[in-house]
């Protein structure tokens, strides 16, 4: 993940900064088109929200190379780890309702076969300080992940969890295990389950009924862009062989509370604006969510980024043909969200490359408009 400050000088030297065109929207669309092409991504969608208003929504490229289906502003993408911010928000809403405590050990909330549960707290899971290794690197899980039609259950994943490797709360260690466990905790304290809480806490309040899906809804499946991973110089369609709604079971669904939401760029941007703009969580809870942990950046499902003289708060994702970035600048009340259907294990992160260019262009067109 790219979390280091990047200056305008660095962007200029790298050729990542564009001059504004005749109109702001045209400039941003041009930046998107050029950045998407430079990233190698077949397709990308972006959205900018300013002061609660969607001020720019753009799309570029192809959602499905086999059919030539173009990306549109209504195209859905797997959010990968941007899902973690949604999951954290759901857990924190349950905390605000008194249904769990952040400093509760997780033992009462999870199956007894999971180790170290009398040491790890819910806060540790949210902040990636539990000490659990990433279960998605387990050889058996990796084998199952290679099957786009594998039928997943959360217990199937959690039986592979190993004991913690350091004293919980003392170190930051990124691990998807934390957020898969949080999904189980949501299920254990809620009669609605992950999908129901998602609808109640996020979709309905923010108005994302057509823009964000956690459950594998058949009507949404045709709108999801295919993911593409670069392997040996070739683009590999990560949807190849997927028979269940045509979408791999590992990228979409409520079992994956670490990465299973499918959404549009505008949906992600509106959620990001609502969350960090103080419309979902109470001020004290939001401040706690944003407070950096031991790594100095990652809070409770979100991290801080300094770029081009501005401080941003948000998250990113990278998995199986999809990259995503969504960031909010509280000083200007601006959100920029980018989703792309491309991963390159040996190259630059497509969504980040596009996000940096869009953020720089946004700053410079704003200056030019003054």
URWOQUI-V50158 format. One record per residue. N is the residue number from 1. SS is DSSP state (helix for helix, strand for strand, loop for the rest). OMEGA is omega in whole degrees, 0 to 359 (NA if undefined). D_FIRST is the distance of its C-alpha to the first C-alpha in Angstrom with 1 decimal. Layout:
((N,SS,OMEGA,D_FIRST) (N,SS,OMEGA,D_FIRST))
//
This chain:
((1,loop,181,0.0) (2,loop,184,3.8) (3,loop,182,6.1) (4,loop,178,9.0) (5,loop,178,12.2) (6,strand,186,13.3) (7,loop,176,17.0) (8,helix,180,19.4) (9,helix,179,20.9) (10,helix,179,17.9) (11,helix,180,17.6) (12,helix,181,21.4) (13,helix,181,21.3) (14,loop,181,18.7) (15,loop,184,20.9) (16,loop,184,18.5) (17,loop,183,21.0) (18,loop,174,23.9) (19,loop,180,27.3) (20,loop,178,28.4) (21,loop,185,31.0) (22,loop,177,34.1) (23,loop,184,32.6) (24,helix,181,29.3) (25,helix,179,28.7) (26,helix,178,29.6) (27,helix,181,27.3) (28,helix,178,24.3) (29,helix,179,25.3) (30,helix,178,25.8) (31,helix,178,22.4) (32,helix,183,20.9) (33,helix,183,23.2) (34,helix,180,22.4) (35,helix,178,18.6) (36,helix,178,18.7) (37,helix,181,21.0) (38,helix,182,19.0) (39,helix,185,15.9) (40,loop,183,18.1) (41,loop,173,17.6) (42,loop,182,21.0) (43,strand,177,20.6) (44,strand,174,18.7) (45,strand,180,19.8) (46,strand,175,19.2) (47,strand,177,20.9) (48,strand,176,21.6) (49,strand,180,23.4) (50,strand,179,25.4) (51,loop,180,27.5) (52,loop,182,27.4) (53,strand,176,28.5) (54,strand,185,26.7) (55,strand,177,27.3) (56,strand,172,25.6) (57,strand,183,24.7) (58,strand,177,24.1) (59,strand,183,23.6) (60,strand,172,23.6) (61,strand,193,24.2) (62,strand,177,25.0) (63,strand,182,24.2) (64,strand,185,26.2) (65,loop,182,27.1) (66,loop,182,30.1) (67,loop,184,31.8) (68,loop,179,30.6) (69,strand,183,29.7) (70,strand,170,28.0) (71,loop,173,25.1) (72,loop,179,26.6) (73,loop,179,25.6) (74,loop,180,26.7) (75,loop,176,24.4) (76,strand,177,22.4) (77,strand,168,18.9) (78,strand,184,17.3) (79,loop,185,14.7) (80,helix,190,12.7) (81,helix,170,10.8) (82,helix,174,12.0) (83,helix,184,15.2) (84,helix,178,14.3) (85,helix,176,15.2) (86,helix,181,18.5) (87,helix,178,19.2) (88,helix,179,18.8) (89,helix,179,21.1) (90,helix,179,23.6) (91,helix,181,23.8) (92,helix,174,24.2) (93,helix,176,27.0) (94,helix,175,28.7) (95,helix,180,28.5) (96,helix,179,30.2) (97,loop,178,32.8) (98,loop,182,33.6) (99,loop,174,32.8) (100,loop,177,30.5) (101,loop,183,29.6) (102,loop,179,26.2) (103,loop,171,27.7) (104,loop,169,29.5) (105,strand,189,28.9) (106,helix,185,27.8) (107,helix,182,30.9) (108,helix,189,33.1) (109,helix,188,30.5) (110,loop,181,29.4) (111,loop,185,31.5) (112,loop,181,33.3) (113,loop,179,31.9) (114,loop,183,28.4) (115,loop,171,28.5) (116,loop,186,27.9) (117,loop,177,28.3) (118,loop,179,30.7) (119,loop,188,28.1) (120,loop,177,25.0) (121,strand,176,25.1) (122,helix,178,23.6) (123,helix,179,21.8) (124,helix,178,20.2) (125,helix,181,18.9) (126,helix,185,17.6) (127,loop,180,15.8) (128,loop,179,14.5) (129,loop,184,17.2) (130,loop,187,19.6) (131,loop,176,19.3) (132,loop,172,19.3) (133,loop,181,17.7) (134,loop,182,15.9) (135,helix,181,19.0) (136,helix,171,17.4) (137,helix,178,17.4) (138,loop,184,21.1) (139,helix,180,23.3) (140,helix,178,25.4) (141,helix,179,22.6) (142,helix,179,21.0) (143,helix,180,24.6) (144,helix,180,25.0) (145,helix,180,21.8) (146,loop,179,23.2) (147,loop,183,26.1) (148,loop,182,25.4) (149,loop,180,28.5) (150,loop,180,28.0) (151,loop,187,29.3) (152,loop,166,26.9) (153,loop,180,27.9) (154,helix,180,25.9) (155,helix,177,28.4) (156,helix,179,27.8) (157,helix,188,24.2) (158,helix,176,24.9) (159,loop,180,27.7) (160,loop,181,25.2) (161,loop,179,23.8) (162,loop,178,24.5) (163,loop,180,25.5) (164,loop,184,23.1) (165,loop,174,22.4) (166,loop,181,22.6) (167,loop,182,24.3) (168,loop,178,22.6) (169,loop,185,21.5) (170,loop,184,21.2) (171,loop,172,17.6) (172,loop,175,14.1) (173,loop,183,12.8) (174,loop,182,10.5) (175,loop,178,13.0) (176,loop,180,14.1) (177,helix,181,17.6) (178,helix,187,17.5) (179,helix,170,17.3) (180,helix,176,19.8) (181,helix,179,22.1) (182,helix,175,21.8) (183,helix,176,23.1) (184,helix,179,26.0) (185,helix,176,26.7) (186,helix,179,26.9) (187,helix,186,29.3) (188,helix,182,31.4) (189,helix,185,32.1) (190,loop,173,32.4) (191,loop,183,35.2) (192,loop,184,33.1) (193,helix,183,30.2) (194,helix,182,26.6) (195,helix,179,27.7) (196,helix,178,30.5) (197,helix,177,28.6) (198,helix,179,26.0) (199,helix,186,28.9) (200,helix,187,30.6) (201,helix,188,27.9) (202,helix,187,25.7) (203,helix,184,27.3) (204,helix,180,30.8) (205,helix,183,30.1) (206,helix,181,27.7) (207,loop,185,29.6) (208,loop,187,27.2) (209,loop,180,29.8) (210,loop,190,29.1) (211,loop,181,25.4) (212,strand,184,23.7) (213,strand,174,24.7) (214,loop,174,23.8) (215,loop,180,27.0) (216,loop,183,27.7) (217,loop,183,30.2) (218,helix,183,32.1) (219,helix,181,32.6) (220,helix,187,28.9) (221,helix,182,28.1) (222,loop,181,29.5) (223,loop,183,27.3) (224,strand,176,24.0) (225,loop,172,22.6) (226,loop,176,22.4) (227,loop,180,19.0) (228,strand,179,18.9) (229,strand,181,17.2) (230,strand,180,18.1) (231,strand,180,20.0) (232,loop,179,22.4) (233,loop,180,22.4) (234,strand,175,23.3) (235,strand,179,21.9) (236,strand,179,22.4) (237,strand,182,23.0) (238,loop,177,21.3) (239,loop,183,24.2) (240,loop,178,26.8) (241,loop,181,29.3) (242,loop,183,28.2) (243,loop,183,31.5) (244,loop,185,30.7) (245,loop,180,30.6) (246,loop,183,29.0) (247,loop,180,25.5) (248,loop,183,23.9) (249,loop,183,24.3) (250,loop,184,20.8) (251,loop,187,19.0) (252,loop,177,21.4) (253,loop,189,23.5) (254,loop,175,23.9) (255,loop,183,23.6) (256,loop,177,19.8) (257,loop,171,19.1) (258,loop,184,15.5) (259,loop,191,15.1) (260,loop,179,18.6) (261,loop,170,19.4) (262,strand,185,20.5) (263,strand,172,20.8) (264,loop,177,21.6) (265,helix,180,19.6) (266,helix,176,22.4) (267,helix,178,22.4) (268,helix,181,18.8) (269,helix,180,19.6) (270,helix,174,22.8) (271,helix,181,21.4) (272,helix,178,18.8) (273,helix,181,21.7) (274,helix,182,24.0) (275,helix,186,21.8) (276,helix,173,20.8) (277,loop,174,24.1) (278,loop,184,25.9) (279,loop,182,27.5) (280,loop,182,26.4) (281,loop,174,26.1) (282,loop,184,28.5) (283,helix,181,27.6) (284,helix,179,27.5) (285,helix,179,25.3) (286,helix,179,22.8) (287,helix,178,22.8) (288,helix,179,22.2) (289,helix,184,19.2) (290,helix,183,17.6) (291,loop,181,18.7) (292,loop,177,15.9) (293,loop,185,16.3) (294,loop,180,16.5) (295,loop,179,13.1) (296,loop,182,14.3) (297,loop,188,11.7) (298,strand,177,11.4) (299,loop,179,14.8) (300,loop,181,16.3) (301,loop,180,13.9) (302,loop,178,12.4) (303,strand,182,10.7) (304,strand,178,11.9) (305,strand,174,11.0) (306,strand,183,13.8) (307,strand,173,14.5) (308,loop,177,17.9) (309,loop,182,19.8) (310,strand,177,18.7) (311,strand,183,16.9) (312,strand,176,14.8) (313,strand,180,14.1) (314,strand,182,12.3) (315,strand,178,9.6) (316,strand,179,7.6) (317,strand,180,8.3) (318,strand,177,8.6) (319,strand,165,11.9) (320,loop,177,15.2) (321,loop,180,15.6) (322,strand,171,13.7) (323,strand,184,10.7) (324,strand,174,10.9) (325,strand,172,10.2) (326,strand,186,12.9) (327,strand,182,13.7) (328,strand,175,17.1) (329,strand,185,19.0) (330,loop,180,21.7) (331,loop,182,23.9) (332,loop,184,24.5) (333,loop,181,23.8) (334,strand,173,21.6) (335,strand,172,19.0) (336,strand,181,17.2) (337,strand,181,15.8) (338,strand,175,14.8) (339,strand,180,15.0) (340,strand,182,15.3) (341,loop,184,16.9) (342,loop,170,15.3) (343,strand,178,12.8) (344,strand,183,13.2) (345,loop,182,12.2) (346,loop,184,13.4) (347,loop,181,12.5) (348,loop,178,10.3) (349,loop,186,8.5) (350,helix,183,11.7) (351,helix,179,11.1) (352,helix,180,9.1) (353,helix,179,11.9) (354,helix,182,14.5) (355,helix,181,13.3) (356,helix,179,13.5) (357,helix,180,16.8) (358,helix,180,18.1) (359,helix,178,17.3) (360,helix,179,19.1) (361,helix,178,21.9) (362,helix,179,22.3) (363,helix,186,22.8) (364,helix,175,25.2) (365,helix,176,27.2) (366,helix,178,27.6) (367,helix,181,29.0) (368,helix,182,31.3) (369,helix,183,32.6) (370,loop,NA,33.7))
//
